[in-house]
Amino acid sequence: MDWFKHAFVAVVLGIGAVGLAAADTARPRESTCAQRAEAPGRAGDFVSAVARESLAVVRVLASGTEEWNVGAAPSEDVPSRGIPAQWTSPPDRSLASGFVIDQEGYILTAAHAVAGAQDMTVVLPDERRFRPVLVGLDRRTDIAVLKIAASRLPAALIGSGSGPCAGEWVAAMGAPFGFENSVAAGVVSANPRFVPGGAGVPFIQTDVALSPGSSGGPLFNLRGEVVGVNSMIYSTGGYGGASFSLPIDLAMRVAAELRSTGRVHRGQIGAASQALTPELAPAFGLDRALGALVIRVEPQGGAAYAGLRGGDVILAIDGAAWMSYPDIQERVAAARPGTELALAIWRNKALVQLKVRVAEAVEDLPRPAAVTQSDNDARLGLALAERGTGQSLGMLPAGIYVRSASGFARLAGLRFDDMIVGVNGTAVASLKDFDSALQATQDDDVVALLVRRGKLTNFVPVLRRPPRT
């Protein structure tokens, strides 16, 4: 079980580097949904759609996968990406879903289900098994592309346009708990939806019940068109709650770049931001909830050199009219490194013009500056990093942080950027302290780790396993 309770927090997002955003602007989308609202609704009969999509949905079995928390601000208590692991599944194994996107064997699935996998198997609907090649993955959007040595495969029908509207019927297909070709239906709650820890990526929120094994499967409409890729849920317990899927147009753009170059190239300007909400707008002297509110400017980044400050509101780029938050993110992310962007800034109730140089976002996930792996770390299923005061940039206290968790550590709920402050009642502040404390334990002992996550500090029991031979 996860020994930390889930908590919602304010979204903290990086501009540009946080990922691509939906291409559709707010007004055309609202118009499209208004037109659909005038047409009579239909009941959620997915029989024909399921018959078609079931031919393209696959199971993805992976072992040795890593644990990571996409896009979370380092010091915040943000629920992890993904659908909670099945408690009875073996350590280091994951079960996910995916779907074929063309006849030549390319498969779309969830990145969190295959990241770091030492071994993978794709199971087709006819029970044929293949060892796939990982073409590439993108952690921010939680998309991975696999390739199997098969041809003439039934491919999913990929949707197009502005995506589903709130209130529209949708269904998910996957292999929850290993039960392949299972279907769950519901309605769209909101589109787009930005979630805490979601790195500024727009999601489709639904009330479709997703369970372990559903990650990476398709979300489709009554016409059988795939409109999203199932990614994660928010829940206070169990598997009920709000479900989130990545819009298919964004997923396919990411997949195309992964197939072309193996990674997703993004621009970034070195600032963190959040959407300007109707509640916040009056405090900044604005009567419209558009733009990106700057939270933090990274030292020595393009934004800092341009004079951007925390509390500025980016209203538009390159002479455009007022832009929505997703549009601003997409514009920065799509900019070529080395080019300049002209920003229209609202500061102290006055308009300011700035030019900022774009850099390439080379990291998909924040990495500690110094990373060390010891035998003791491995026996707990942890990769740990020590951050000194010079490496934290004032955002994180110095100490020992989890870089990745697998096996029993992952099952205990440990995840990326948890801070370890004690081992069996002994305070630890460095990897040397950690190793010394672990020397007093034996294989198959339960080790009590004192773990700090955001404002919460809990003891977490982790079984120490013998070294692998």
C-alpha positions in Angstrom: 0.0 0.0 0.0 1.0 3.6 -0.4 1.9 4.9 3.1 1.1 8.5 2.1 -2.4 9.8 1.6 -3.1 11.4 -1.7 -3.7 15.2 -1.6 -4.6 17.7 -4.3 -2.4 20.7 -4.6 -2.1 23.8 -6.7 -0.8 23.1 -10.2 2.8 24.3 -10.7 3.8 24.1 -14.3 6.9 24.9 -16.4 6.3 27.0 -19.5 7.4 25.3 -22.7 9.5 22.6 -21.2 6.5 21.0 -19.6 5.2 19.5 -22.8 3.1 19.9 -25.8 -0.5 21.1 -25.5 -3.6 20.6 -27.5 -3.6 22.4 -30.8 -7.2 23.5 -30.6 -7.9 26.9 -29.2 -10.7 27.4 -26.7 -13.2 29.2 -29.0 -13.4 26.7 -31.9 -13.7 23.9 -29.4 -16.6 25.6 -27.6 -18.3 26.2 -30.9 -17.9 22.5 -31.9 -19.3 21.3 -28.6 -22.2 23.8 -28.8 -23.1 22.4 -32.2 -23.1 18.8 -30.8 -25.3 19.9 -28.0 -28.0 20.8 -30.5 -28.1 17.3 -31.8 -30.1 14.6 -30.0 -28.0 12.5 -27.6 -27.6 8.7 -27.9 -27.5 6.1 -25.3 -24.1 4.5 -24.5 -24.3 1.5 -26.9 -20.8 0.5 -27.7 -21.4 -2.9 -29.2 -20.2 -2.0 -32.7 -17.4 0.1 -31.5 -16.1 -2.6 -29.1 -16.2 -5.2 -31.9 -14.0 -3.0 -34.0 -11.5 -1.8 -31.4 -11.1 -5.2 -29.7 -9.1 -6.4 -32.7 -6.4 -3.7 -32.1 -6.1 -3.8 -28.3 -3.1 -5.7 -26.8 -1.7 -6.6 -23.5 1.8 -5.4 -22.5 3.7 -7.4 -19.9 6.8 -5.8 -18.5 9.3 -6.7 -15.8 11.9 -4.6 -14.0 10.0 -1.3 -14.6 11.0 1.8 -12.7 8.9 4.1 -10.6 8.6 7.8 -11.6 6.3 10.7 -10.9 5.9 12.8 -14.1 6.0 16.6 -13.8 5.5 16.8 -10.1 7.0 19.9 -8.4 9.8 18.4 -6.3 8.6 19.6 -2.9 4.9 19.0 -3.3 2.7 16.0 -2.3 1.4 15.1 -5.7 -0.2 11.7 -6.6 1.8 9.6 -8.9 1.1 9.1 -12.6 -0.6 5.9 -13.5 -3.2 3.5 -12.2 -2.3 1.9 -8.9 -0.4 -1.4 -9.2 -2.3 -4.6 -8.4 -1.3 -5.5 -4.8 -1.0 -9.2 -5.5 1.2 -8.9 -8.6 4.8 -10.0 -8.3 7.4 -7.3 -7.5 9.0 -5.7 -10.6 6.2 -6.8 -13.0 3.6 -4.6 -14.6 0.6 -5.3 -16.7 -0.7 -2.6 -19.1 -2.7 -2.3 -22.3 -1.9 -0.8 -25.6 -3.3 -0.6 -29.1 -2.0 -1.0 -32.7 -1.8 2.3 -34.6 -0.7 0.9 -38.0 -0.6 -2.4 -39.8 3.2 -2.6 -39.6 3.3 -3.4 -35.9 3.6 -0.1 -34.1 1.8 0.0 -30.8 0.9 2.9 -28.5 1.0 2.3 -24.7 1.6 4.2 -21.4 5.2 5.2 -20.8 4.9 4.6 -17.0 4.1 1.0 -17.7 7.3 0.2 -19.7 9.9 2.8 -18.5 13.1 1.0 -17.5 11.7 -2.4 -18.3 14.2 -5.2 -18.6 11.9 -7.5 -20.5 8.6 -6.9 -22.3 6.0 -9.1 -24.0 3.1 -7.9 -26.2 0.1 -10.3 -26.4 -2.2 -9.9 -29.3 -5.9 -10.6 -29.2 -5.3 -14.0 -30.8 -2.8 -14.8 -28.0 0.3 -14.5 -30.2 3.2 -13.2 -28.2 6.0 -10.9 -29.4 9.0 -9.3 -27.7 8.7 -5.7 -28.7 11.4 -3.0 -29.4 10.9 0.2 -27.4 11.0 2.8 -30.2 10.8 5.7 -27.6 8.9 7.1 -24.7 7.9 10.5 -23.5 7.5 10.8 -19.8 5.6 14.2 -19.8 2.8 12.9 -21.9 3.1 9.3 -20.6 3.3 7.9 -24.2 5.5 5.1 -25.4 5.8 3.5 -28.8 6.6 -0.2 -29.2 7.3 -2.1 -32.4 6.7 -5.8 -32.9 7.8 -8.0 -35.8 4.3 -8.5 -37.3 2.4 -7.1 -40.3 -1.1 -6.8 -41.6 -2.4 -6.2 -38.1 -5.8 -4.6 -37.5 -5.2 -1.0 -36.5 -7.3 1.1 -34.2 -9.5 3.8 -35.9 -7.9 7.1 -34.8 -10.2 10.0 -34.2 -9.6 13.6 -35.3 -10.9 17.0 -34.6 -11.3 18.8 -31.3 -11.9 15.7 -29.2 -14.9 14.7 -27.1 -17.1 17.2 -25.3 -18.2 17.2 -21.7 -21.2 14.9 -21.4 -20.2 12.8 -24.4 -20.3 9.0 -24.0 -16.9 7.3 -24.1 -15.6 3.8 -23.3 -12.2 2.4 -22.3 -10.9 -1.0 -23.3 -7.9 -2.8 -21.7 -6.9 -5.7 -19.5 -7.8 -4.7 -15.9 -6.3 -7.2 -13.5 -5.3 -9.3 -16.6 -8.9 -9.7 -17.9 -8.3 -8.9 -21.5 -10.7 -7.0 -23.7 -12.7 -5.6 -20.8 -14.8 -2.6 -21.5 -15.8 0.2 -19.1 -18.1 3.1 -20.2 -18.9 6.6 -18.9 -19.1 10.2 -19.9 -16.5 13.0 -20.4 -16.4 15.1 -17.3 -14.2 17.9 -18.7 -11.9 18.5 -21.7 -9.3 19.8 -21.4 -8.4 19.2 -17.8 -5.1 20.1 -16.1 -4.2 18.0 -13.1 -1.8 18.5 -10.2 1.5 16.9 -11.1 0.4 16.7 -14.8 3.3 18.9 -16.1 0.9 21.2 -17.9 -0.4 18.5 -20.2 -4.1 18.7 -21.1 -6.1 15.6 -20.3 -9.6 14.3 -21.0 -11.3 13.8 -17.6 -14.0 11.0 -17.5 -15.9 9.0 -14.9 -14.9 5.7 -16.7 -13.7 3.2 -14.1 -10.1 2.4 -14.8 -8.2 -0.4 -13.0 -4.7 -1.9 -12.9 -3.9 -3.1 -16.4 -6.0 -0.4 -18.1 -3.0 2.0 -18.6 -2.2 2.6 -22.2 -5.5 1.3 -23.5 -7.7 3.3 -25.9 -10.5 5.6 -24.9 -13.0 5.7 -27.8 -16.4 7.2 -28.7 -19.6 5.7 -29.9 -18.3 5.7 -33.5 -15.4 3.5 -32.5 -12.9 6.3 -32.9 -10.0 6.5 -30.4 -10.1 9.8 -28.7 -7.6 9.3 -25.9 -5.0 7.1 -24.3 -5.8 6.0 -20.7 -3.1 7.3 -18.4 -4.1 7.8 -14.7 -6.7 8.1 -12.0 -7.2 10.3 -9.0 -8.7 8.5 -6.0 -8.7 8.6 -2.2 -8.6 4.8 -2.3 -9.3 1.9 -4.6 -9.8 2.4 -8.3 -12.9 4.7 -8.3 -12.6 8.4 -8.8 -11.7 10.6 -11.7 -9.9 9.1 -14.7 -7.7 10.9 -17.1 -6.7 10.1 -20.7 -4.3 11.9 -23.1 -6.0 13.4 -26.1 -5.3 11.2 -29.2 -4.2 14.1 -31.4 -1.5 15.0 -28.9 -0.6 11.3 -28.4 -0.2 10.8 -32.2 2.0 13.9 -32.6 4.2 12.5 -29.8 4.2 9.1 -31.4 5.2 10.5 -34.8 8.2 12.3 -33.3 9.2 9.2 -31.3 9.1 7.1 -34.5 11.2 9.8 -36.3 13.9 10.7 -33.8 13.3 8.5 -30.7 12.5 11.4 -28.5 10.4 14.5 -28.3 12.1 17.9 -28.8 10.7 20.8 -26.9 11.5 24.4 -26.4 11.7 26.0 -23.0 12.4 29.5 -21.6 13.4 28.6 -18.0 10.2 29.6 -16.1 7.5 27.8 -14.2 3.9 28.9 -14.5 0.3 28.1 -13.9 -3.0 28.9 -15.6 -4.5 32.3 -14.6 -7.8 31.4 -13.1 -10.9 33.5 -12.7 -10.3 33.6 -9.0 -6.7 34.9 -9.5 -7.3 37.3 -12.4 -8.7 40.2 -10.3 -5.7 40.1 -7.9 -3.5 41.0 -10.9 -5.8 43.7 -12.3 -7.2 41.6 -15.1 -10.8 40.9 -16.0 -10.1 37.8 -18.2 -8.8 34.4 -17.1 -6.3 34.0 -19.9 -2.6 33.7 -20.0 0.2 32.1 -18.0 1.0 33.3 -14.5 4.7 33.0 -13.8 5.5 31.4 -10.5 9.3 31.1 -10.7 12.1 32.1 -13.0 15.2 29.8 -13.2 18.5 31.5 -12.6 20.6 31.9 -15.8 17.7 30.8 -18.0 16.4 32.7 -21.0 13.5 34.1 -19.0 15.9 35.5 -16.3 18.1 37.2 -18.9 15.0 38.6 -20.6 13.8 40.2 -17.3 10.8 38.0 -16.7 9.7 37.9 -13.0 7.6 35.8 -10.7 4.1 37.4 -10.7 4.2 38.4 -14.4 1.3 37.2 -16.6 2.2 36.2 -20.1 -0.7 37.3 -22.2 0.5 36.7 -25.7 3.4 35.6 -27.9 4.7 37.1 -31.2 1.8 39.7 -31.5 -1.1 37.3 -31.1 -4.3 38.2 -29.3 -4.7 37.1 -25.7 -3.8 33.4 -25.6 -5.0 30.6 -23.4 -2.6 28.7 -21.1 -2.4 25.6 -23.4 -1.8 27.8 -26.4 1.1 29.6 -24.7 2.6 26.3 -23.6 2.3 24.8 -27.1 3.8 27.9 -28.7 6.9 27.8 -26.5 7.3 24.0 -26.7 7.1 24.2 -30.5 9.7 27.0 -30.8 13.1 26.1 -32.2 16.0 26.4 -29.8 18.0 29.6 -30.4 15.0 31.6 -31.7 13.5 34.5 -29.9 9.9 34.9 -28.8 8.3 38.3 -28.2 6.2 38.2 -25.0 3.4 40.5 -24.1 3.6 40.7 -20.3 1.2 42.1 -17.7 3.1 43.5 -14.8 1.9 45.8 -12.1 -1.3 46.5 -14.1 0.7 47.7 -17.1 1.7 46.0 -20.4 5.4 45.2 -20.9 7.1 43.8 -24.0 10.0 41.4 -23.6 12.0 39.2 -25.9 13.2 35.8 -24.6 15.6 33.3 -26.2 14.4 29.7 -26.4 16.5 26.8 -25.2 16.0 23.1 -25.8 14.4 21.1 -23.0 16.8 18.2 -22.9 15.5 16.4 -19.8 12.1 14.7 -19.7 12.3 14.2 -16.0 14.4 16.2 -13.4 17.5 14.2 -12.5 19.7 14.7 -9.4 23.1 16.2 -10.2 24.9 13.4 -8.3 23.6 9.8 -8.5 25.0 6.9 -6.7 23.8 3.3 -6.6 25.1 1.0 -3.8 24.4 -2.7 -3.0 22.3 -1.6 0.0 20.1 0.7 -2.2 19.6 -2.2 -4.7 18.6 -4.7 -2.0 15.7 -2.3 -1.0 14.7 -1.8 -4.6 15.9 1.8 -4.5 18.1 4.1 -6.6 19.1 7.0 -4.4 20.8 10.3 -5.0 22.4 12.7 -2.5 21.7 16.4 -3.1 24.0 18.9 -1.5 23.1 22.5 -0.7 24.8 23.6 -3.9 22.7 21.4 -6.1 19.2 22.2 -4.7 18.9 25.7 -6.1 16.9 26.7 -3.0 14.0 24.5 -4.0 14.9 21.3 -2.1 16.7 20.8 1.2 20.0 18.8 1.1 19.6 15.1 1.8 18.9 11.7 0.3 16.3 11.4 -2.4 14.7 8.5 -4.3 15.6 8.5 -7.9 13.6 5.4 -8.7 11.8 2.6 -6.8 11.2 -1.0 -7.8 10.2 -4.3 -6.2 9.2 -4.1 -2.5 10.1 -0.4 -2.3 7.7 0.4 -5.1 5.0 -1.8 -3.5 5.4 0.1 -0.3 4.6 3.3 -2.2 8.0 5.0 -2.5 8.4 7.1 -5.5 10.6 9.7 -7.3 11.8 12.5 -5.1 10.7 11.1 -1.7 13.3 12.2 0.9 14.7 9.5 3.2 15.5 11.0 6.6 15.9 7.9 8.8 16.6 4.1 8.8 15.4 2.0 11.7 15.3 5.0 14.0 18.7 6.3 13.0 18.8 9.7 11.3 20.5 9.8 7.9 21.6 12.8 5.9 24.0 11.4 3.3 24.5 8.2 1.3 27.3 7.3 3.7 24.9 7.5 6.6 22.4 5.4 4.8 24.9 2.7 3.9 26.1 2.6 7.5 22.6 2.2 8.8 21.8 -0.6 6.3 24.9 -2.5 7.4 23.1 -3.3 10.7 20.3 -5.1 8.8 20.2 -8.5 7.1 18.6 -9.9 4.0 14.9 -10.6 4.5 14.7 -8.0 7.3 12.0 -5.4 7.2 13.6 -2.0 7.2 11.7 1.0 8.6 12.5 4.0 6.4 11.4 7.4 7.7 10.3 9.1 4.5 9.4 12.8 4.0 7.0 13.7 1.1 6.0 17.3 1.0 4.6 18.2 4.4 4.1 14.5 5.4 6.6 12.3 7.2 5.9 8.6 7.7 7.7 5.4 8.5 7.5 3.0 5.5 8.3 -0.7 5.9 10.4 -2.1 3.1 11.7 -5.7 2.9 15.4 -6.1 2.2 15.9 -8.7 -0.5 19.0 -10.8 -1.1 21.2 -9.7 -4.0 20.4 -11.0 -7.4 22.7 -13.6 -8.8 
